[in-house]
Amino acid sequence: MRDMARVGLEPSPTVTHGGRKALVLFTLCLGVLIALVDTSVVNLAIQSIGSSLVAPVPALQWVLDAFNLTYAALLLTGGLIADLYGQRLAFQRGAAALTVASLGCAFAPSIGFLIGPRAGVGAALLLPASLSIVRVVWTDQAERSRARGVWASCNGLAFVIGPTLGGFCIAWFGWLSVFLLVVPLAIAAFVLAAIVVPESLDPADRHEDFPAQIVGAIVLGGLAYTGIVGQYAGGPSIIALVLSAVSLPLFFRVERRTGTAALVPLDLFRKRRSCGAITAATSMAFGIYGVIFLVPLVWQSSGFLTPQAAGLALTPSALLFFLIAPRSGHMAQRVGVRVMTAGGTALIGCGLLVAATTHAGRPLIVAEIGLLLAGIGMGLNTGPLISVAVDAVSAARSGMASACRAYDRRHAWRRFPRHGLCSVARRHGRVTCRDVGQRFSAALRRAG
């Protein structure tokens, strides 16, 4: 192992003793917000984009889903790049890619030129790197748990900032502004990372493992593609699902032959704690992130709330998430991870049940109570679950572990709401996934 690689895994004295950890965390959170706010803002701009570029409905859907498909396919590669070539390098390249892509979208002359830059290459580099940097910079377990809680709370914060800020930008400056908004923030993240974030890498005799990257991209990309087109393209989605299922055992076979240099450490799936954490996080994402997407969409599509008002209505639950998550690590140390996550999951379940009693998200006070309970549960759960999943491997593999964690969190809810994978019909006046999907499709048709 190279000496520079060994040294790279230790945080620099400037970061450790100079009081700059807050700036490092701010930089990482800024990167997370850029990647997540970008997608939530674009959701609001679809109707304006369709009218301006005279785009058909399928093309508009790919404006949203091109990001998710490429992000899923390249996520393992992004985590590997962070481990092999440097976590700060991967973070900066991700910020740079988001900047270039946003400029390309803002000045696209047609819908085809807009879809291309929507590829999620930047996010696939930035998000795993940002979480793995937390593992390296914060060596104390308690401090690391607090830092991860803050990092995780930015996920909820993005759902408030995106619709609220995006609604004002579209109303005042048009749809171009939602892409241009990302540019100065991404540049700021790039510059701050160069100044305050230490570089860290440890190849540990690993290599690019191209066969595993290709097969892994087929597995994850196939799952994402099935979720994206499953509602309206049965044949291609079945082919993608079968291809993904066939490729999964092949992926494990390739990784067993690679041994210690494997792209994904197979030991991660043999540990009950890490498997349990990933499973719990995926289940949690299906519930809470689906509701966070669905409820504001119903409010807006029914004319009950404007995009700005819908974003403001989500603010209380997101603020609770943001305030509780940084403290969840300390609380878990006192009461235990199992008790903490069980209580958090119970609160999320109660919140979802309360939200399910509403009629299209009304009365508002009932929906708010459900969202508040879910926000508290998310704040309690997210930090401990991330810690268990990422700490299950060595710091040298934290980029890959972060990539696995990022996939289960993001794509569980991304596939769930818009494309009708939940086929429960609308009953007793309650809006369900299929109903919202129909409303969303109707809005796209009006845009086209």
Secondary structure, DSSP 8 states (H G I E B T S, - for coil): --HHHHHHTS--HHHHHTT-HHHHHHHHHHHHHHHHHHHHHHHHHHHHHHHHHT--HHHHHHHHHHHHHHHHHHHHHHHHHHHHH-HHHHHHHHHHHHHHHHHHHHT-SSHHHHHGGG-THHHHHHHHHHHHHHHHH--SHHHHHHHHHHHHHHHHHHHHHHHHHHHHHHHHH-THHHHHTHHHHHHHHHHHHHHH-------TT----HHHHHHHHHHHHHHHHHHHHTTT-HHHHHHHHHHHHHHHHHHHHHHHHHGGG-SS-GGGGT-HHHHHHHHHHHHHIIIIIHHHHHHHHHHHHTTSS-HHHHHHHHHHHHHHHHHHHHHHHHHHHHH-HHHHHHHHHHHHHHHHHHHHTSBTTBSHHHHHHHHHHHHHHHHHHHHHHHHHHHTTS-GGGHHHHHHHHHHHHHHHHHHTTTTT-S-----TT---HHHHHHHHHHHHHHH-
